[in-house]
Amino acid sequence: MRDIGVDVKNPTAEWDGDVNCPFHGTLRLRGQVLEGTIASLGMSRTVVVERDNIRYMQKYERYEKRTSALSAHLPSCIGEVAVGDKVKLMECRPLSKTVSFCVIENNGGEA
């Protein structure tokens, strides 16, 4: 198992030979570290992660809530994830047209 340079828990599930795994394969991580909630599991080895942002609207003197969605690669060694789980992502090279992040830690459901 490689050291990815970020202080996260080591994955416990089995690795299935995925070369795009930062812990066992050859994928290098760099750049941003983000946190979000899994919104969809519909793709193969890819999840959609939603992030909530709160902006202040000066004209109305109120706050508005905005949501952004990112596609992220899910290595097999991370284990089982479900919709609603909080995950930690880190930026990597583009793996496809929309995927430029990789899941590095699963923090479980909302507690």
C-alpha positions in Angstrom: 0.0 0.0 0.0 1.3 3.4 -1.0 1.4 6.6 1.1 -0.8 9.1 -0.8 0.5 12.2 1.1 -2.7 12.9 3.0 -3.7 11.9 6.5 -6.6 9.5 5.9 -7.6 6.1 7.1 -6.1 3.2 5.1 -8.8 1.3 3.1 -9.7 -2.2 4.4 -11.6 -3.7 1.5 -10.0 -6.0 -1.2 -8.2 -4.5 -4.2 -9.3 -5.9 -7.6 -6.4 -4.7 -9.7 -7.8 -1.2 -10.6 -4.8 0.8 -11.9 -6.6 4.0 -11.1 -6.4 3.4 -7.3 -4.2 5.9 -5.4 -3.5 3.3 -2.6 -2.6 0.2 -4.7 -2.4 1.4 -8.3 -0.5 4.1 -10.1 -2.8 7.1 -9.8 -1.1 10.2 -8.4 -3.1 12.7 -6.4 -2.5 16.5 -6.2 -4.4 19.7 -5.7 -7.6 20.2 -3.9 -9.0 18.1 -1.0 -12.8 18.4 -0.9 -15.6 16.9 1.2 -19.2 16.1 0.1 -22.1 13.7 0.2 -22.7 10.9 -2.3 -25.8 11.7 -4.4 -25.7 8.9 -7.0 -24.1 5.5 -7.5 -25.4 4.8 -11.1 -22.1 4.5 -12.9 -19.4 1.8 -12.8 -16.6 2.8 -10.4 -17.8 6.4 -10.4 -20.0 8.3 -7.9 -21.6 11.7 -8.0 -20.8 13.9 -5.0 -22.8 16.9 -4.0 -21.4 19.9 -2.2 -23.5 22.6 -0.5 -22.5 26.3 -0.6 -24.1 29.2 1.2 -23.9 32.6 -0.4 -25.0 36.0 1.0 -27.3 37.9 -1.3 -26.6 41.6 -0.5 -29.7 42.9 -2.4 -32.1 40.8 -0.4 -30.0 40.7 2.8 -30.5 36.9 2.9 -28.5 33.8 2.4 -29.1 31.3 -0.5 -28.1 27.7 -0.6 -26.4 26.4 -3.8 -25.4 22.8 -4.6 -22.7 21.7 -7.0 -22.1 18.2 -8.2 -18.8 16.5 -9.0 -18.1 13.1 -10.6 -15.4 11.1 -8.7 -13.7 7.8 -9.3 -14.4 5.2 -6.6 -11.6 2.7 -6.1 -12.7 -0.8 -5.2 -10.5 -0.8 -2.0 -12.6 2.0 -0.4 -15.4 -0.6 0.2 -19.2 -0.3 0.2 -20.7 3.2 0.0 -24.3 4.3 0.0 -26.2 7.4 -1.1 -25.9 9.9 1.8 -22.4 8.9 2.9 -19.9 11.7 3.6 -16.7 11.2 1.6 -13.4 12.9 1.1 -12.1 13.6 -2.4 -8.8 14.6 -3.8 -8.0 16.0 -7.3 -6.1 13.8 -9.8 -5.4 13.8 -13.5 -8.5 13.7 -15.8 -9.7 10.0 -15.9 -12.6 10.8 -18.3 -14.5 13.8 -19.7 -16.1 14.6 -16.3 -14.0 12.7 -13.7 -11.0 14.6 -12.2 -11.4 13.6 -8.6 -10.9 10.4 -6.6 -12.6 9.3 -3.4 -9.9 8.7 -0.7 -12.0 8.2 2.4 -15.5 7.2 3.4 -16.7 8.8 6.6 -20.0 6.9 6.7 -23.6 8.2 6.8 -24.9 11.2 8.6 -24.5 10.8 12.3 
